[in-house]
């Protein structure tokens, strides 16, 4: 029997992209925007059709900004907070999120989340415990840390669009940064990521961070080189000034790979047709899903 081929969808990353990529004039019969719902279904249909996975999971942010990460780096995603723990989300997108869940449930595409954790952590756990090849579909470059050519784990990056998505492997990372997936988290910790409220070490940009990880292997190696005075005085001072930040940021950037999800291989089996066909047909009509509904059903049928 062929090993399972697993597709992991960074669901929020994809439905945000769908929302901003399609006009809000795409509406249901009652006038509600459904552009994110339609776009997400088309994205999934495309990746299922093009790559033919046997298993899949729509990975979910049960907690988009976990308190344990904020405790480590208080600025983490702080610029995206509306109030309290509520994320800034466009008014016309928020009502579509429960509709997305309902449609995926009717299709039978597994939705997997974990309380207190982000979708990235779910993806990290499922990818790291998979027995066969894994494609992670995301617009988040932090998930490059999961790439492992030896285990056939790659990222299908939609940063440049779904149609122009990139297949990112260890080899691709080495060509781009001079490091592979195993070094990416420490590289990203040094560099920082303004989109997540992670400033990085002041004075250390992308090229320097990549060179340090390429030369010394990981963050411990870099800090050890600084302690041994093998780095320039300027770099040593910058690292010394950022050492407290690095201690917390490293844990924030690293995705968890050990969540107790309680799932077996059969729990992520991709259905060959909607598991609730009548409900899916009802939702497709109610939400005016049209072509995207037809295309996702056709994509699932390819696994028969």
TIFILO-758221 format. One record per residue: residue number from 0; chain; x, y, z of N, C-alpha, C in turn. Coordinates in steps of 0.05 Angstrom, whole numbers, plus 5000, padded with zeros to 4 digits. Example, Ala and Ser with C-alpha at 12.3 -4.5 7.8 and 13.67 -1.06 7.14 Angstrom:
BEGIN
[atom 0,'A',[5264,4886,5156],[5246,4910,5156],[5264,4934,5156]]
[atom 1,'A',[5257,4955,5142],[5273,4979,5143],[5258,5001,5157]]
! end
This chain:
BEGIN
[atom 0,'A',[5017,4976,5000],[5000,5000,5000],[5018,5025,5000]]
[atom 1,'A',[5010,5044,4983],[5025,5070,4982],[5022,5085,5009]]
[atom 2,'A',[5044,5098,5018],[5041,5114,5043],[5022,5137,5038]]
[atom 3,'A',[5009,5146,5060],[4991,5168,5059],[5005,5193,5048]]
[atom 4,'A',[4992,5208,5032],[5002,5234,5022],[4984,5255,5033]]
[atom 5,'A',[4995,5271,5051],[4979,5289,5068],[4982,5318,5058]]
[atom 6,'A',[4959,5331,5054],[4959,5360,5049],[4949,5374,5075]]
[atom 7,'A',[4964,5394,5084],[4956,5409,5108],[4951,5438,5099]]
[atom 8,'A',[4927,5447,5103],[4919,5474,5095],[4921,5493,5119]]
[atom 9,'A',[4936,5515,5116],[4937,5536,5135],[4912,5553,5130]]
[atom 10,'A',[4890,5545,5142],[4864,5553,5133],[4860,5583,5133]]
[atom 11,'A',[4866,5596,5156],[4862,5625,5158],[4879,5640,5137]]
[atom 12,'A',[4904,5631,5134],[4921,5643,5114],[4908,5643,5086]]
[atom 13,'A',[4895,5620,5080],[4883,5617,5054],[4857,5633,5051]]
[atom 14,'A',[4840,5633,5072],[4815,5647,5069],[4818,5677,5071]]
[atom 15,'A',[4839,5687,5085],[4845,5715,5084],[4854,5723,5055]]
[atom 16,'A',[4871,5706,5043],[4880,5711,5016],[4856,5711,4996]]
[atom 17,'A',[4838,5692,5000],[4814,5690,4983],[4797,5715,4986]]
[atom 18,'A',[4794,5724,5011],[4777,5748,5016],[4788,5773,5002]]
[atom 19,'A',[4815,5777,5004],[4827,5800,4992],[4831,5798,4962]]
[atom 20,'A',[4830,5773,4953],[4836,5768,4924],[4811,5768,4907]]
[atom 21,'A',[4787,5765,4920],[4762,5764,4905],[4744,5787,4914]]
[atom 22,'A',[4727,5797,4896],[4710,5819,4904],[4688,5812,4923]]
[atom 23,'A',[4681,5830,4942],[4659,5825,4960],[4632,5826,4947]]
[atom 24,'A',[4632,5833,4921],[4607,5832,4906],[4598,5803,4901]]
[atom 25,'A',[4615,5783,4907],[4606,5755,4906],[4590,5750,4931]]
[atom 26,'A',[4564,5747,4927],[4546,5747,4951],[4526,5724,4948]]
[atom 27,'A',[4516,5715,4972],[4495,5695,4973],[4468,5708,4966]]
[atom 28,'A',[4448,5692,4964],[4421,5702,4957],[4411,5723,4976]]
[atom 29,'A',[4420,5721,5002],[4411,5740,5022],[4428,5765,5023]]
[atom 30,'A',[4447,5767,5005],[4464,5791,5003],[4490,5789,5019]]
[atom 31,'A',[4494,5767,5033],[4519,5765,5049],[4543,5758,5031]]
[atom 32,'A',[4566,5772,5035],[4590,5765,5019],[4598,5737,5024]]
[atom 33,'A',[4607,5723,5003],[4616,5695,5005],[4642,5692,4989]]
[atom 34,'A',[4657,5714,4984],[4681,5712,4968],[4702,5695,4982]]
[atom 35,'A',[4705,5696,5008],[4725,5680,5022],[4718,5650,5021]]
[atom 36,'A',[4692,5644,5023],[4683,5616,5022],[4688,5605,4994]]
[atom 37,'A',[4680,5620,4974],[4684,5611,4946],[4714,5608,4939]]
[atom 38,'A',[4729,5628,4948],[4758,5627,4941],[4772,5604,4955]]
[atom 39,'A',[4766,5599,4980],[4779,5577,4994],[4772,5550,4981]]
[atom 40,'A',[4747,5546,4973],[4740,5521,4959],[4755,5518,4933]]
[atom 41,'A',[4758,5540,4918],[4773,5538,4893],[4803,5532,4898]]
[atom 42,'A',[4814,5544,4920],[4842,5538,4926],[4845,5509,4932]]
[atom 43,'A',[4828,5498,4950],[4830,5470,4957],[4826,5452,4933]]
[atom 44,'A',[4806,5459,4916],[4801,5442,4892],[4826,5442,4874]]
[atom 45,'A',[4839,5464,4872],[4863,5466,4855],[4885,5448,4865]]
[atom 46,'A',[4891,5450,4892],[4913,5434,4903],[4907,5405,4904]]
[atom 47,'A',[4882,5398,4909],[4874,5369,4908],[4877,5358,4880]]
[atom 48,'A',[4867,5373,4860],[4868,5364,4832],[4897,5362,4822]]
[atom 49,'A',[4913,5382,4829],[4941,5382,4819],[4959,5362,4832]]
[atom 50,'A',[4954,5356,4858],[4974,5339,4873],[4963,5312,4882]]
[atom 51,'A',[4937,5309,4882],[4924,5283,4888],[4931,5272,4916]]
[atom 52,'A',[4927,5287,4937],[4932,5276,4964],[4912,5254,4971]]
[atom 53,'A',[4920,5237,4989],[4902,5216,4999],[4889,5225,5025]]
[atom 54,'A',[4903,5243,5040],[4894,5253,5066],[4897,5284,5066]]
[atom 55,'A',[4881,5296,5083],[4882,5326,5085],[4871,5335,5112]]
[atom 56,'A',[4879,5359,5119],[4868,5372,5143],[4867,5402,5139]]
[atom 57,'A',[4844,5414,5145],[4842,5443,5147],[4849,5451,5175]]
[atom 58,'A',[4874,5461,5178],[4885,5467,5205],[4875,5494,5214]]
[atom 59,'A',[4867,5495,5239],[4851,5518,5249],[4865,5531,5273]]
[atom 60,'A',[4862,5558,5273],[4872,5574,5296],[4851,5573,5318]]
[atom 61,'A',[4853,5554,5336],[4835,5555,5360],[4842,5579,5377]]
[atom 62,'A',[4867,5587,5376],[4876,5611,5390],[4897,5624,5372]]
[atom 63,'A',[4889,5647,5360],[4907,5660,5340],[4931,5674,5353]]
[atom 64,'A',[4929,5680,5380],[4951,5694,5394],[4952,5682,5422]]
[atom 65,'A',[4964,5658,5424],[4964,5644,5450],[4978,5660,5472]]
[atom 66,'A',[4966,5659,5496],[4977,5675,5518],[5006,5667,5525]]
[atom 67,'A',[5013,5641,5521],[5040,5633,5528],[5061,5645,5509]]
[atom 68,'A',[5053,5651,5484],[5071,5664,5466],[5073,5694,5473]]
[atom 69,'A',[5050,5706,5480],[5051,5735,5488],[5067,5739,5513]]
[atom 70,'A',[5066,5720,5531],[5082,5722,5556],[5112,5723,5549]]
[atom 71,'A',[5119,5708,5529],[5148,5707,5521],[5156,5732,5506]]
[atom 72,'A',[5139,5742,5488],[5145,5766,5472],[5119,5782,5471]]
[atom 73,'A',[5115,5802,5489],[5090,5817,5491],[5082,5830,5465]]
[atom 74,'A',[5101,5837,5447],[5093,5850,5422],[5082,5831,5401]]
[atom 75,'A',[5082,5805,5407],[5073,5785,5388],[5045,5791,5378]]
[atom 76,'A',[5042,5797,5353],[5016,5803,5340],[5000,5825,5353]]
[atom 77,'A',[5014,5841,5370],[4999,5862,5385],[4986,5882,5366]]
[atom 78,'A',[4998,5887,5343],[4987,5907,5325],[4962,5897,5311]]
[atom 79,'A',[4955,5871,5314],[4931,5860,5302],[4908,5855,5322]]
[atom 80,'A',[4912,5866,5346],[4891,5863,5367],[4871,5886,5365]]
[atom 81,'A',[4846,5878,5362],[4824,5898,5362],[4818,5908,5390]]
[atom 82,'A',[4813,5888,5408],[4809,5894,5436],[4811,5867,5451]]
[atom 83,'A',[4824,5868,5474],[4827,5843,5489],[4842,5822,5474]]
[atom 84,'A',[4828,5800,5466],[4840,5779,5451],[4827,5777,5423]]
[atom 85,'A',[4813,5797,5415],[4798,5797,5389],[4817,5807,5367]]
[atom 86,'A',[4818,5791,5345],[4836,5798,5323],[4821,5818,5304]]
[atom 87,'A',[4837,5836,5293],[4826,5854,5272],[4820,5837,5247]]
[atom 88,'A',[4795,5836,5240],[4786,5821,5217],[4766,5839,5202]]
[atom 89,'A',[4768,5841,5176],[4748,5857,5161],[4720,5849,5167]]
[atom 90,'A',[4702,5869,5169],[4674,5864,5177],[4660,5845,5158]]
[atom 91,'A',[4668,5845,5133],[4654,5827,5114],[4667,5799,5113]]
[atom 92,'A',[4689,5795,5127],[4701,5769,5129],[4691,5753,5153]]
[atom 93,'A',[4688,5767,5176],[4681,5753,5201],[4657,5734,5198]]
[atom 94,'A',[4635,5743,5186],[4612,5725,5184],[4616,5701,5165]]
[atom 95,'A',[4637,5702,5149],[4642,5680,5131],[4657,5657,5144]]
[atom 96,'A',[4670,5663,5166],[4686,5642,5179],[4669,5618,5188]]
[atom 97,'A',[4647,5622,5202],[4630,5599,5209],[4618,5585,5185]]
[atom 98,'A',[4613,5600,5163],[4604,5588,5139],[4625,5569,5127]]
[atom 99,'A',[4650,5578,5128],[4672,5561,5119],[4673,5535,5134]]
[atom 100,'A',[4670,5537,5160],[4670,5512,5177],[4647,5494,5169]]
[atom 101,'A',[4623,5506,5165],[4600,5490,5158],[4603,5476,5131]]
[atom 102,'A',[4614,5490,5112],[4618,5478,5085],[4639,5456,5086]]
[atom 103,'A',[4661,5460,5101],[4682,5440,5103],[4671,5415,5118]]
[atom 104,'A',[4655,5420,5139],[4643,5397,5153],[4625,5381,5135]]
[atom 105,'A',[4609,5395,5118],[4591,5380,5100],[4606,5365,5079]]
[atom 106,'A',[4629,5376,5071],[4646,5361,5052],[4659,5337,5064]]
[atom 107,'A',[4665,5339,5090],[4680,5318,5104],[4710,5323,5104]]
[atom 108,'A',[4719,5347,5097],[4747,5354,5099],[4753,5359,5128]]
[atom 109,'A',[4771,5344,5141],[4775,5346,5170],[4785,5374,5178]]
[atom 110,'A',[4773,5385,5198],[4782,5410,5210],[4796,5403,5236]]
[atom 111,'A',[4821,5412,5239],[4837,5404,5263],[4848,5429,5276]]
[atom 112,'A',[4841,5432,5302],[4852,5454,5318],[4859,5443,5345]]
[atom 113,'A',[4872,5459,5362],[4879,5452,5389],[4876,5476,5406]]
[atom 114,'A',[4861,5474,5428],[4857,5497,5446],[4884,5507,5457]]
[atom 115,'A',[4888,5533,5455],[4912,5545,5465],[4935,5546,5445]]
[atom 116,'A',[4929,5538,5420],[4950,5536,5400],[4940,5547,5373]]
[atom 117,'A',[4959,5554,5356],[4953,5564,5330],[4953,5541,5309]]
[atom 118,'A',[4942,5548,5286],[4943,5528,5264],[4971,5519,5258]]
[atom 119,'A',[4991,5537,5260],[5019,5530,5255],[5027,5507,5273]]
[atom 120,'A',[5019,5506,5298],[5027,5485,5316],[5013,5459,5309]]
[atom 121,'A',[4989,5460,5300],[4975,5436,5290],[4989,5426,5265]]
[atom 122,'A',[4996,5444,5247],[5010,5436,5223],[5037,5423,5230]]
[atom 123,'A',[5051,5435,5248],[5077,5425,5257],[5075,5397,5268]]
[atom 124,'A',[5054,5392,5284],[5050,5366,5296],[5043,5345,5275]]
[atom 125,'A',[5024,5352,5258],[5015,5332,5238],[5037,5326,5218]]
[atom 126,'A',[5052,5347,5210],[5074,5342,5191],[5095,5325,5203]]
[atom 127,'A',[5102,5331,5228],[5124,5317,5241],[5118,5288,5248]]
[atom 128,'A',[5092,5282,5250],[5085,5254,5258],[5074,5238,5234]]
[atom 129,'A',[5073,5250,5210],[5063,5237,5187],[5082,5214,5178]]
[atom 130,'A',[5070,5194,5166],[5086,5171,5158],[5094,5172,5128]]
[atom 131,'A',[5082,5191,5114],[5089,5194,5085],[5094,5223,5078]]
[atom 132,'A',[5093,5229,5052],[5098,5256,5043],[5077,5276,5053]]
[atom 133,'A',[5086,5301,5057],[5069,5322,5067],[5073,5347,5050]]
[atom 134,'A',[5051,5360,5042],[5052,5386,5030],[5037,5405,5049]]
[atom 135,'A',[5051,5426,5058],[5039,5447,5074],[5032,5471,5056]]
[atom 136,'A',[5007,5478,5056],[4998,5499,5038],[4992,5524,5054]]
[atom 137,'A',[5008,5545,5049],[5007,5569,5067],[5018,5593,5053]]
[atom 138,'A',[5012,5616,5064],[5025,5641,5056],[5044,5651,5078]]
[atom 139,'A',[5049,5633,5098],[5065,5641,5121],[5093,5628,5118]]
[atom 140,'A',[5113,5645,5115],[5140,5635,5111],[5152,5622,5136]]
[atom 141,'A',[5141,5627,5160],[5151,5615,5184],[5149,5584,5183]]
[atom 142,'A',[5130,5574,5167],[5127,5545,5165],[5149,5532,5148]]
[atom 143,'A',[5167,5549,5136],[5190,5538,5122],[5207,5521,5141]]
[atom 144,'A',[5204,5526,5168],[5220,5510,5187],[5213,5481,5187]]
[atom 145,'A',[5190,5473,5176],[5181,5445,5175],[5193,5430,5151]]
[atom 146,'A',[5204,5444,5132],[5213,5432,5108],[5236,5412,5114]]
[atom 147,'A',[5233,5388,5102],[5253,5367,5106],[5253,5349,5082]]
[atom 148,'A',[5272,5353,5064],[5273,5336,5040],[5275,5307,5046]]
[atom 149,'A',[5289,5299,5067],[5292,5271,5073],[5266,5258,5081]]
[atom 150,'A',[5247,5273,5091],[5221,5263,5099],[5199,5271,5079]]
[atom 151,'A',[5207,5283,5057],[5188,5292,5037],[5167,5311,5048]]
[atom 152,'A',[5176,5330,5065],[5159,5351,5075],[5167,5377,5061]]
[atom 153,'A',[5148,5388,5046],[5154,5413,5032],[5131,5433,5037]]
[atom 154,'A',[5135,5458,5030],[5115,5479,5032],[5107,5487,5004]]
[atom 155,'A',[5081,5488,4999],[5071,5500,4974],[5063,5528,4982]]
[atom 156,'A',[5080,5547,4976],[5077,5575,4985],[5060,5591,4965]]
[atom 157,'A',[5040,5604,4976],[5022,5620,4960],[5028,5650,4962]]
[atom 158,'A',[5052,5656,4972],[5059,5684,4975],[5056,5700,4949]]
[atom 159,'A',[5063,5687,4926],[5060,5699,4900],[5034,5693,4886]]
[atom 160,'A',[5016,5682,4901],[4990,5674,4890],[4987,5644,4888]]
[atom 161,'A',[4962,5635,4888],[4957,5606,4886],[4965,5596,4858]]
[atom 162,'A',[4958,5611,4838],[4965,5601,4811],[4995,5600,4807]]
[atom 163,'A',[5010,5618,4820],[5039,5619,4817],[5053,5608,4842]]
[atom 164,'A',[5041,5590,4856],[5052,5580,4881],[5079,5566,4876]]
[atom 165,'A',[5096,5568,4897],[5123,5556,4895],[5125,5531,4912]]
[atom 166,'A',[5139,5512,4901],[5145,5487,4916],[5171,5492,4931]]
[atom 167,'A',[5170,5496,4956],[5194,5503,4972],[5204,5479,4986]]
[atom 168,'A',[5229,5472,4980],[5243,5449,4991],[5268,5458,5005]]
[atom 169,'A',[5283,5439,5017],[5309,5446,5029],[5327,5458,5008]]
[atom 170,'A',[5327,5446,4985],[5344,5456,4963],[5337,5485,4956]]
[atom 171,'A',[5311,5490,4954],[5303,5518,4948],[5311,5537,4970]]
[atom 172,'A',[5310,5529,4995],[5318,5546,5017],[5348,5551,5016]]
[atom 173,'A',[5363,5530,5009],[5392,5534,5008],[5400,5554,4985]]
[atom 174,'A',[5385,5552,4963],[5390,5571,4942],[5383,5600,4949]]
[atom 175,'A',[5362,5602,4965],[5352,5629,4972],[5367,5641,4996]]
[atom 176,'A',[5372,5625,5016],[5384,5635,5041],[5410,5623,5049]]
[atom 177,'A',[5417,5600,5038],[5441,5586,5046],[5437,5569,5070]]
[atom 178,'A',[5412,5564,5078],[5405,5547,5100],[5382,5528,5092]]
[atom 179,'A',[5377,5508,5107],[5354,5490,5101],[5333,5493,5122]]
[atom 180,'A',[5312,5476,5120],[5290,5479,5138],[5297,5477,5168]]
[atom 181,'A',[5317,5460,5174],[5325,5456,5202],[5336,5482,5214]]
[atom 182,'A',[5347,5499,5198],[5358,5524,5209],[5340,5548,5207]]
[atom 183,'A',[5316,5544,5194],[5300,5567,5188],[5289,5581,5213]]
[atom 184,'A',[5280,5567,5233],[5268,5580,5256],[5288,5598,5271]]
[atom 185,'A',[5313,5589,5274],[5333,5606,5287],[5340,5630,5269]]
[atom 186,'A',[5342,5625,5244],[5346,5647,5225],[5323,5668,5228]]
[atom 187,'A',[5298,5659,5228],[5276,5677,5230],[5275,5691,5257]]
[atom 188,'A',[5284,5678,5278],[5286,5690,5305],[5305,5714,5304]]
[atom 189,'A',[5328,5710,5292],[5348,5731,5290],[5338,5754,5273]]
[atom 190,'A',[5326,5747,5250],[5317,5767,5231],[5293,5783,5240]]
[atom 191,'A',[5274,5769,5254],[5249,5781,5262],[5229,5780,5240]]
[atom 192,'A',[5204,5788,5247],[5183,5788,5227],[5163,5809,5236]]
[atom 193,'A',[5163,5832,5223],[5146,5855,5231],[5117,5848,5229]]
[atom 194,'A',[5110,5830,5211],[5082,5823,5207],[5071,5808,5231]]
[atom 195,'A',[5088,5796,5247],[5080,5782,5272],[5088,5797,5297]]
[atom 196,'A',[5098,5822,5294],[5106,5838,5317],[5131,5828,5330]]
[atom 197,'A',[5149,5815,5314],[5174,5805,5324],[5197,5822,5313]]
[atom 198,'A',[5209,5839,5329],[5229,5858,5318],[5255,5845,5309]]
[atom 199,'A',[5262,5822,5319],[5288,5811,5313],[5310,5825,5330]]
[atom 200,'A',[5334,5818,5324],[5357,5830,5338],[5364,5856,5323]]
[atom 201,'A',[5364,5878,5337],[5370,5904,5324],[5397,5903,5310]]
[atom 202,'A',[5397,5911,5285],[5422,5913,5270],[5429,5887,5255]]
[atom 203,'A',[5413,5866,5258],[5418,5841,5244],[5395,5837,5224]]
[atom 204,'A',[5401,5840,5199],[5381,5836,5178],[5382,5808,5167]]
[atom 205,'A',[5367,5804,5145],[5363,5778,5134],[5389,5765,5125]]
[atom 206,'A',[5406,5780,5111],[5431,5768,5100],[5450,5760,5123]]
[atom 207,'A',[5452,5778,5143],[5470,5771,5166],[5459,5748,5181]]
[atom 208,'A',[5433,5747,5186],[5421,5725,5201],[5426,5699,5187]]
[atom 209,'A',[5422,5699,5160],[5426,5674,5144],[5455,5665,5146]]
[atom 210,'A',[5473,5684,5143],[5501,5677,5144],[5509,5666,5171]]
[atom 211,'A',[5499,5677,5192],[5506,5667,5219],[5496,5638,5223]]
[atom 212,'A',[5472,5633,5215],[5461,5606,5218],[5476,5586,5199]]
[atom 213,'A',[5482,5595,5175],[5498,5578,5156],[5525,5572,5168]]
[atom 214,'A',[5538,5592,5181],[5565,5588,5191],[5566,5572,5217]]
[atom 215,'A',[5546,5576,5234],[5547,5565,5261],[5525,5546,5268]]
[atom 216,'A',[5508,5540,5249],[5489,5518,5253],[5462,5525,5265]]
[atom 217,'A',[5463,5538,5288],[5438,5544,5302],[5444,5567,5321]]
[atom 218,'A',[5423,5575,5337],[5426,5598,5354],[5447,5594,5376]]
[atom 219,'A',[5448,5570,5387],[5468,5564,5407],[5496,5568,5395]]
[atom 220,'A',[5500,5558,5370],[5526,5561,5357],[5533,5590,5353]]
[atom 221,'A',[5513,5606,5345],[5518,5635,5340],[5526,5649,5366]]
[atom 222,'A',[5511,5644,5388],[5516,5656,5413],[5543,5646,5425]]
[atom 223,'A',[5549,5621,5420],[5575,5610,5428],[5598,5624,5414]]
[atom 224,'A',[5594,5629,5388],[5615,5643,5373],[5619,5671,5383]]
[atom 225,'A',[5597,5684,5391],[5599,5711,5402],[5614,5710,5428]]
[atom 226,'A',[5608,5691,5445],[5621,5689,5471],[5651,5683,5468]]
[atom 227,'A',[5658,5668,5447],[5686,5661,5442],[5700,5683,5426]]
[atom 228,'A',[5686,5705,5421],[5698,5728,5407],[5707,5720,5379]]
[atom 229,'A',[5691,5702,5366],[5697,5695,5338],[5681,5713,5319]]
[atom 230,'A',[5664,5730,5330],[5649,5748,5313],[5660,5777,5316]]
[atom 231,'A',[5653,5794,5298],[5662,5822,5300],[5651,5835,5326]]
[atom 232,'A',[5665,5854,5337],[5655,5868,5361],[5627,5879,5357]]
[atom 233,'A',[5621,5889,5334],[5594,5901,5329],[5572,5879,5331]]
[atom 234,'A',[5577,5856,5318],[5558,5834,5319],[5555,5823,5347]]
[atom 235,'A',[5578,5821,5361],[5577,5811,5388],[5560,5829,5406]]
[atom 236,'A',[5564,5855,5403],[5548,5874,5419],[5518,5873,5413]]
[atom 237,'A',[5512,5870,5387],[5484,5868,5379],[5471,5843,5391]]
[atom 238,'A',[5485,5821,5390],[5474,5796,5401],[5471,5798,5432]]
[atom 239,'A',[5491,5810,5444],[5490,5814,5474],[5466,5831,5481]]
[atom 240,'A',[5460,5852,5466],[5438,5869,5472],[5411,5855,5467]]
[atom 241,'A',[5411,5835,5450],[5386,5821,5443],[5383,5794,5456]]
[atom 242,'A',[5400,5787,5475],[5400,5760,5486],[5374,5753,5501]]
[atom 243,'A',[5363,5773,5516],[5338,5767,5530],[5315,5764,5510]]
[atom 244,'A',[5314,5780,5490],[5294,5777,5469],[5296,5750,5456]]
[atom 245,'A',[5320,5742,5449],[5324,5716,5435],[5313,5693,5451]]
[atom 246,'A',[5317,5693,5477],[5308,5671,5494],[5278,5666,5491]]
[atom 247,'A',[5262,5687,5491],[5233,5684,5488],[5225,5681,5459]]
[atom 248,'A',[5237,5696,5441],[5229,5696,5413],[5233,5669,5400]]
[atom 249,'A',[5254,5655,5409],[5259,5629,5396],[5236,5610,5401]]
[atom 250,'A',[5225,5611,5425],[5202,5593,5431],[5177,5602,5417]]
[atom 251,'A',[5174,5628,5413],[5151,5639,5398],[5152,5631,5369]]
[atom 252,'A',[5175,5633,5357],[5178,5627,5328],[5176,5597,5322]]
[atom 253,'A',[5187,5581,5340],[5186,5552,5335],[5157,5542,5337]]
[atom 254,'A',[5148,5527,5317],[5122,5515,5319],[5123,5490,5336]]
[atom 255,'A',[5102,5484,5350],[5101,5460,5366],[5097,5435,5348]]
[atom 256,'A',[5109,5414,5356],[5108,5389,5340],[5098,5366,5357]]
[atom 257,'A',[5087,5371,5380],[5081,5350,5399],[5053,5353,5412]]
[atom 258,'A',[5035,5366,5398],[5008,5369,5409],[4993,5342,5411]]
[atom 259,'A',[4979,5337,5432],[4964,5312,5435],[4937,5314,5419]]
[atom 260,'A',[4938,5311,5393],[4914,5315,5377],[4896,5291,5378]]
[atom 261,'A',[4906,5268,5385],[4889,5244,5387],[4878,5235,5360]]
[atom 262,'A',[4893,5238,5339],[4883,5231,5312],[4899,5207,5301]]
[atom 263,'A',[4884,5189,5288],[4897,5167,5274],[4897,5172,5245]]
[atom 264,'A',[4912,5156,5229],[4914,5161,5200],[4887,5163,5186]]
[atom 265,'A',[4868,5146,5194],[4842,5145,5180],[4826,5170,5186]]
[atom 266,'A',[4833,5185,5207],[4817,5209,5214],[4822,5231,5194]]
[atom 267,'A',[4843,5230,5179],[4849,5251,5160],[4845,5242,5131]]
[atom 268,'A',[4832,5220,5127],[4828,5209,5100],[4810,5229,5085]]
[atom 269,'A',[4819,5236,5061],[4805,5255,5044],[4781,5240,5032]]
[atom 270,'A',[4756,5251,5036],[4733,5237,5024],[4733,5239,4994]]
[atom 271,'A',[4718,5220,4982],[4716,5220,4953],[4690,5234,4943]]
[atom 272,'A',[4673,5242,4962],[4649,5257,4957],[4640,5270,4983]]
[atom 273,'A',[4623,5289,4982],[4614,5302,5007],[4602,5281,5026]]
[atom 274,'A',[4610,5282,5051],[4599,5263,5071],[4571,5269,5078]]
[atom 275,'A',[4563,5294,5075],[4535,5302,5079],[4525,5315,5053]]
[atom 276,'A',[4519,5299,5033],[4513,5310,5006],[4489,5329,5006]]
[atom 277,'A',[4468,5322,5020],[4445,5339,5020],[4451,5366,5033]]
[atom 278,'A',[4465,5365,5055],[4472,5390,5069],[4490,5407,5052]]
[atom 279,'A',[4510,5394,5039],[4528,5409,5022],[4513,5422,4999]]
[atom 280,'A',[4495,5407,4987],[4479,5418,4964],[4462,5441,4974]]
[atom 281,'A',[4451,5439,4998],[4435,5461,5009],[4452,5485,5014]]
[atom 282,'A',[4476,5481,5025],[4494,5504,5030],[4503,5517,5004]]
[atom 283,'A',[4509,5500,4985],[4519,5510,4959],[4498,5528,4946]]
[atom 284,'A',[4472,5520,4948],[4451,5536,4937],[4446,5561,4954]]
[atom 285,'A',[4445,5558,4980],[4440,5580,4998],[4461,5602,4995]]
[atom 286,'A',[4486,5593,4992],[4509,5612,4992],[4518,5619,4963]]
[atom 287,'A',[4503,5609,4944],[4509,5615,4916],[4538,5608,4909]]
[atom 288,'A',[4546,5583,4917],[4574,5575,4913],[4581,5567,4885]]
[atom 289,'A',[4561,5559,4869],[4565,5555,4841],[4588,5538,4833]]
[atom 290,'A',[4605,5550,4815],[4628,5535,4804],[4647,5524,4825]]
[atom 291,'A',[4655,5540,4846],[4673,5529,4866],[4662,5504,4880]]
[atom 292,'A',[4636,5503,4884],[4624,5478,4896],[4627,5455,4877]]
[atom 293,'A',[4622,5460,4851],[4625,5438,4831],[4654,5429,4829]]
[atom 294,'A',[4672,5448,4831],[4701,5441,4827],[4712,5425,4851]]
[atom 295,'A',[4703,5432,4875],[4714,5417,4899],[4702,5389,4898]]
[atom 296,'A',[4677,5385,4890],[4665,5358,4889],[4680,5342,4867]]
[atom 297,'A',[4686,5355,4844],[4700,5341,4823],[4728,5333,4832]]
[atom 298,'A',[4741,5351,4848],[4768,5345,4858],[4768,5321,4877]]
[atom 299,'A',[4748,5320,4895],[4747,5298,4914],[4742,5271,4899]]
[atom 300,'A',[4726,5272,4877],[4720,5248,4862],[4744,5236,4849]]
[atom 301,'A',[4766,5251,4846],[4790,5240,4833],[4803,5218,4850]]
[atom 302,'A',[4796,5216,4875],[4809,5196,4893],[4793,5169,4893]]
[atom 303,'A',[4772,5168,4877],[4757,5143,4876],[4772,5120,4864]]
! end
